[in-house]
């Protein structure tokens, strides 16, 4: 749960894996660095990548991209915004600031100095951090399924000014358009996720309504689901093995705070629960996870429930 309060004090987050012996971190943080929090993480096979920030500001952040291998201690610094853009706080990118992994590379959305969300681009680098400087790819909302990278290319200031394209890109850089459509003014594609069998994206239609679209990558069949929230670009969306899971993120009380899972094979739609202000649900492989906040005195502790 990312802290977005400029006056808040944070400690230091650690990422690792859970075994029968308990939690084992990849590596303990460098005590020389300021306190930081993990803003997002992803896994592809044995490779894990995550982003850390020292910021608690709702609108600005710095970032460090790390990578590690499951079952092994140690982590690699892939890229640091201070080295790429200088020691300054940057605007948050459009969409969740979560790196994704494809093959030997990690991809993440970023905004250059002086820009804002409409200037989001995708940066990418080798998992071992060997590239002298991250390379730049046009688009936003990167997602991978272990075989291909997907990005959305839309006019972020006003998507109605041109076609919206969802691009598929192979590890060698070959691109193809998997979806092309037009949107009205005030509409955006705000979330994208993929698995080997399905591609899912969200279209924000108004402040209180959005639609989820799920495409079978082998059949081309598309299913649409109306959602009673604004589909903010900070919402949670995950695609697993015949599972699409989502929540509206930090949406307000006028929106549906439900956490859902949809099974394309059967058409079943299940409401897992609800969590106003922290409505998140994710899917990976056969697993789904969703958040519940348990009261602890005057504050709350976010816990994830995992099932399959």
Order of alpha helices (4+ residues) and beta strands (2+ residues): beta-beta-beta-beta-beta-beta-beta-alpha-beta-beta-beta-beta-beta-beta-beta-beta-beta-beta-beta-beta-beta-beta-beta-beta-beta-beta-beta-beta
